[in-house]
Amino acid sequence: MAAKLVAGAVAAYALSPIDLIPDFIPVLGYLDDLLIVPLGIALAVRLIPAALMVEFRAEAVALAKPINRPMAMAIVVLWIVACLTAAAWCWSKLR
C-alpha cells in the first residue's frame, strides 16, 4: 500500500501544474522536478516487496513483444527525412 501511495503522489506531483518551486525561477524551478520525481520513483520501487518484484519482472519478460525491425527502420528513416527537409527549408530561408 505504501508503494502505491508514493507512486500516486509522485505521479500527481509530476502531472500537477503546481510545483514546489515554480519553473520560472532559473535552475531551481527545474531542479526540483529533476530530483523529486526520480527519487520518488526509486522510493516506490524500493517499497515493493522483493518477492512481488521478482513475480512482476517474470511476468514482464513473459509478455515481452518481439521487436519489429523493419518498422523501426522505417520510423528512423522518416525522422531523418523530416530533419533533412526542415534543415533544407531553414537553409533556403536564411540564404
C-alpha angles and dihedrals in degrees: 000000000000091000090052092050093048092046091049092049092049092048091048091049093047093049097037119104088217115083133190087235114021115246094235090071105094116253096340093065092064096030092071090054091047091053107033099048099049092041090049092050090048090050092049091050091047091052092057110097114252094238091053092047091054090050093048093049092050090050091049091052090049091051095046111131123222118259115254101213098179091055091046089053091048091054092048091050090048091053092047092050091047092050093047091048091050091047092050091049092049091047092052092049094048095049 
